[in-house]
Amino acid sequence: MYNTDFVCTYKEHDDEDRDDLYRIQLLQVYNLDNWDDAVIHNTTEAIFNKYVDNSDMKEIINIARDSDKFSNIKAYIGDDDLTIFMGLFQYELFNIIHLCICDLEKSNKISSLNKSKLINNL
């Protein structure tokens, strides 16, 4: 289960704390105490499947696919929509994709502000 009540704050902390906080908050959003590949993958895939046909999400995935931030992901893992979606959970983007998912869960659309933030960071 993905925790949409969670507020990501890792980028608001000192540089030396951000990496650890990112890892902690990533676990918290999945309601985990320890890393569990199966839970994280299955939950992320369920979110993807739920919103894959959403026009905002389609646009974000297509823009992300062309982004330099995804060059390693595309080279080593692939460039299918699910892989690109999972790449949106990387350190630089997690706080923003989380906001987008929260928007989708609340209103089935991504706010223009959050969508713009994500696209501008791709």
C-alpha positions as CSV (number, residue, x, y, z in Angstrom):
1,M,0.0,0.0,0.0
2,Y,1.3,3.4,-1.0
3,N,1.0,6.1,1.7
4,T,-0.5,9.2,0.2
5,D,-0.8,10.9,3.6
6,F,3.0,11.1,3.8
7,V,4.8,14.4,3.2
8,C,8.3,14.1,1.6
9,T,10.7,16.5,3.3
10,Y,14.1,15.0,2.5
11,K,15.1,17.9,0.2
12,E,14.4,20.4,2.9
13,H,17.2,19.1,5.2
14,D,20.9,19.7,5.2
15,D,22.9,18.1,2.4
16,E,24.6,15.6,4.6
17,D,21.2,14.2,5.8
18,R,19.3,14.2,2.5
19,D,20.5,10.8,1.1
20,D,19.6,8.9,4.3
21,L,16.3,10.8,4.6
22,Y,15.4,9.9,1.0
23,R,15.9,6.2,1.8
24,I,14.0,6.4,5.0
25,Q,11.1,8.4,3.4
26,L,11.0,6.1,0.4
27,L,10.5,3.2,2.9
28,Q,7.9,5.2,4.8
29,V,5.8,5.9,1.7
30,Y,5.6,2.1,1.1
31,N,4.9,1.6,4.8
32,L,8.0,-0.5,5.2
33,D,10.7,-0.7,7.9
34,N,13.2,-2.5,5.7
35,W,13.7,-2.7,2.0
36,D,11.5,-5.3,0.3
37,D,12.0,-5.5,-3.5
38,A,8.8,-7.4,-4.0
39,V,6.6,-5.0,-2.0
40,I,8.1,-1.9,-3.6
41,H,8.0,-3.3,-7.1
42,N,4.4,-4.7,-6.8
43,T,3.1,-1.5,-5.2
44,T,4.7,0.7,-7.8
45,E,3.5,-1.5,-10.6
46,A,-0.1,-1.3,-9.2
47,I,0.1,2.5,-9.1
48,F,1.4,2.5,-12.7
49,N,-1.4,0.1,-13.8
50,K,-4.0,2.3,-12.2
51,Y,-2.8,5.5,-13.9
52,V,-1.1,4.3,-17.1
53,D,-4.0,5.6,-19.2
54,N,-4.1,9.0,-17.4
55,S,-3.2,11.7,-20.0
56,D,-1.0,13.6,-17.6
57,M,0.9,10.5,-16.6
58,K,1.3,9.5,-20.3
59,E,2.8,12.9,-21.0
60,I,5.2,12.8,-18.1
61,I,6.4,9.3,-19.0
62,N,7.0,10.4,-22.6
63,I,8.9,13.5,-21.6
64,A,10.9,11.5,-19.0
65,R,11.8,8.9,-21.7
66,D,13.5,11.7,-23.7
67,S,15.3,13.1,-20.6
68,D,19.0,12.8,-20.0
69,K,18.2,11.8,-16.4
70,F,16.9,8.5,-17.8
71,S,19.8,7.6,-20.1
72,N,21.3,5.1,-17.7
73,I,17.9,3.5,-16.9
74,K,17.2,3.2,-20.6
75,A,20.7,1.8,-21.4
76,Y,20.7,-0.8,-18.6
77,I,17.1,-1.6,-17.8
78,G,14.9,-0.5,-20.7
79,D,12.6,2.2,-21.9
80,D,9.2,0.7,-21.5
81,D,6.6,2.8,-19.7
82,L,6.7,0.9,-16.4
83,T,10.5,1.2,-16.2
84,I,10.4,4.9,-17.0
85,F,7.6,5.3,-14.3
86,M,9.7,3.5,-11.8
87,G,12.6,5.8,-12.7
88,L,10.5,8.7,-11.5
89,F,11.2,7.5,-7.9
90,Q,14.9,8.4,-8.2
91,Y,16.3,10.8,-5.6
92,E,16.0,13.9,-7.7
93,L,12.3,13.3,-8.6
94,F,10.8,11.3,-5.7
95,N,9.3,14.2,-3.8
96,I,7.6,15.5,-6.9
97,I,6.3,12.2,-8.3
98,H,4.9,11.6,-4.8
99,L,2.9,14.8,-5.0
100,C,1.6,13.8,-8.5
101,I,0.5,10.4,-7.2
102,C,-1.2,12.1,-4.2
103,D,-3.0,14.3,-6.7
104,L,-4.1,11.3,-8.8
105,E,-5.4,9.5,-5.7
106,K,-7.4,12.5,-4.6
107,S,-8.8,13.8,-7.9
108,N,-7.7,11.5,-10.7
109,K,-5.7,14.3,-12.2
110,I,-2.3,15.9,-11.6
111,S,-2.4,19.5,-10.6
112,S,-0.8,21.8,-13.2
113,L,1.7,23.1,-10.5
114,N,3.0,19.6,-9.7
115,K,3.0,18.5,-13.3
116,S,5.0,21.5,-14.3
117,K,7.4,21.0,-11.4
118,L,8.0,17.4,-12.5
119,I,8.4,18.2,-16.1
120,N,10.8,21.1,-15.4
121,N,13.0,18.7,-13.4
122,L,13.2,16.0,-16.1
